[in-house]
Amino acid sequence: MDECRYPPALTDDQLELLLDGEVDAAMQAHLSQCPFCSARLAQMQNFEQALKVNLHRWNCPTPQELSEYHIGLLLPERAVILTKHLESCRRCRDELAEVERFLEDDSRLPPPRGLKKPQQPRMRGYELIARLLPMPPSLALRGRRGPTRNPLQAEVDDITIFLSLDETTRGTTLLKGQIASPDIDQWSGALIELWQQGSLQAMLIVNENGMFRHEGFQPGYPADLRINAATGKLVAIKDVRFPESPSSEDE
Amino acid sequence: MSLAGMTVNELCDKCKESTQQFLNRLPHDDQYCFELLRRALAEQQQDALYNVYEIYLPLAIYWAETHPRFLQTRYPADEFATIGMSNFCLALGGEKFQHFDGLPSIMKFLKACVSSEIALHLRKISRIDPILSEDIADFQNQDDSISERIWQRISELLPDSVDRILVDCVFRQDLKPAEITSLYGQYWSSAREVSVALQRLRRTLRRDPMLTELLRL
């Protein structure tokens, strides 16, 4: 349909009014029966929506940065940039005011015994999920006495995570891991949550070479790892199950 | 025993005791918790870090649940508390810990980190195109460099800075006409004036093939 079914066609000005939410019975009736004019309105709405999606808060500081600004943790040069941004951004001013009010509100102290036990987060959509792959032993992390057995490898985007187990002389199990990525600096200092059976079992810190370890791992239970980089990137490895019992690291 | 001579487990026990006293509104000694946090964050000791999570994650969950906009998120509080805790620990790693001289200011920052995570989530939700997607994952990879190019093109098409203010208010900040008139009454004194000006600007923008291409329409 390339022309109006009930001429005259709605003008651009009339369509603009509809776009702004103006309710006009005659125009609505025209649209309901005219595919040509309703397609023109749909095109305008798509353009409007695309602008909003692409521009929405695109150059705003993150809320975390606004909090650090409020507390006084930002570098002076960055604080100057935020001050300037706040002058022209009503939304950021609102967020900053909100965090200020929230921090000052001590009226609702936590109940003495009412704090909840943390549940394992399931942040749908926030984390990259690394895919687990079996890995040949020859590529596994090397312990003191050669390659460890039962290694696992997980991948997502350009990040590969190697995991393996060793047994210590104390009879405990050592979980060892390494993150490989072209941008390894991004992962230095990252924090890893180790969850098993719905409870947080350990917090691990990634060193400057991308390596991490945890003694006291319970190999009998599947584990979930959530790796939080300082850049805000969040990678999860879910349902990690090691196929064999650990090898001995330091017998 | 001096604080420096205490093990992480000893500090943890004392900190738990002190935290319980705080929750019971009783006098409490902050020094053990502060030292535990210092070892976890400034010295990056893993066992201290785990204990910090064990003690303060429930508090962070409580703060998430009592945030004024928490109910709008429709997500469990644990989600915001856990990521807020991570951001808190990552932000205070190493030398930044020295900015804090006591437990109250550190706790204030943790509360701010939880609040920030809720605000970030709500920002992402409001950016989602309800027609095209309901999944926040689609915006995980939102490319701000495209946004920057779009804004550059708009700036070329609208040389008048007042026009750009209006586009910024409507499309970047999602402000309503009444909000715009209250902020920029010197340019637009009524919602009607905002609408008329906006219609003119939309026509200019819609006519530009390069902008249409950048918007992938």
Interface residues (C-beta under 8 A of the other chain):
Chain A: D12 D13 E16 L19 D20 M44 N46 F47 E48 Q49 A50 L51 K52 V53 N54 L55 H56 R57 W58 N59 C60 T62 P63 Q64 L66 S67 E68 H70 I71 G72 L73 S88 C89 R90 R91 E95 E98 V99 R101 F102 L103 R108 L109 P110 P111 P112 R113 G114 L115 K116 K117 P118 Q119 Q120 P121 R122 M123 R124 G125 Y126 L128 G189 A190 L191 E193 L200 A202 M203 L204 I205 H214 R226 N228 A229 A230 G232 L234
Chain B: Q20 L23 N24 R25 Q44 Q46 L49 Y50 V52 Y53 E54 L57 P58 L59 I61 Y62 T66 H67 P68 R69 P76 D78 E79 A81 T82 I83 S86 N87 C89 L90 A91 G93 K96 H99 S105 K108 F109 K111 A112 C113 S115 S116 E117 A119 L120 R123 S126 R127 I128 D129 I131 L132 D135 I136 A137 Q140 D144 I146 S147 E148 I150 W151 D168 C169 F171 R172 Q173 D174 L175 E179 L183 S195 L198 Q199 R202 R203 L205 R206 T212 L215 R216 L217
